[in-house]
Amino acid sequence: MGIFINVEVNAEKLTAEQAAQIPSVCPVDIFRNNGAQLEVQPEQEDECILCELCLDHAPTGAITIHKTYKDELLVSRATLDERE
């Protein structure tokens, strides 16, 4: 767990295909795939630059970022496929 940022993944909300795409959008390598599941690399969490690319690409509620220094929670948003 990071000191300033806590990133959580709800694997049940991600397909294997979605889980495979998330690591490639993260510029600071917070995520990795463990088979078909997406995992957070705890040692990388505090490297998060809050670009929100992972939140833009993950289905609603699949990824959350808790800013522990501000007690603020950011939650992934619906993808285009979910809105249709």
N, C-alpha and C positions, 0 to 999 in steps of 0.2 A: 504494500500500500504506500502510496505517495504521501508526502507531508502536506502538500498544498492542494493536490488533486487526487480524487479517488474515481477511477473509471471502472464501471461494472458492465458486464455483458449478460443479457438474458438469452441464453442459447436457444431456448424453446421458441423464441420469436424469429429466429433466423433459419433460412434454408441453408443447405450445404453450399449452394452456389453463392448466396449472399455472404456467408461466412468467409468464403474464399476471396471475395472482392475487397472486403474492408481493409486488410493489411496493406494493400497496394495504394490506397488513398491517403493513408496516414504518413505525413512527412517525417515523423520522428519515431517510427517503428514501435508504437505502443502495443500493437496487436500482432498475434501470430496464430496460425492455424495448427490445431492438434488433431489431425485427421480431418473430420468434417466439422469440427467445432472451433469457434473463435475464442481465443483466450487473451487476457491482458498480461503483458509482461510487467510485473510489479516494479521492477528496477527502472523501468522507463516512464512510469506514470508522471513523475514531476517534470518530464521533458515536454509534456503537452503544451502546445502553443495556443490552444483554444481556437483553432481554425474552424472547427465544427464540421469538417469534411466527413468524418465518420458519422456524425449525426444526420447529415444530409443524405447519406447513402444507406443507412440502416432503417428498417421498418420501425414504426412507432413503438417506443418503449424497449427496443432491443439493446440500446446502449444508453447509459446515463453517465454524466460527468458531474461529480459533486465537487464544487469549489469549497474546500473545507475552511479556507481563510475568510470566506464571505457568506457561508451557509446558504449557497445558491446551488440549485440543481438544474442541469441542462439535460434534456431528454431527446433522443433521436426522433426524427419526424417521419411522416409517411413518405414512402417513395412514390414516384409517379404511377407505378403499377398498382399501388394500394388505392390511389385516388380514383382510378378508372372504374 
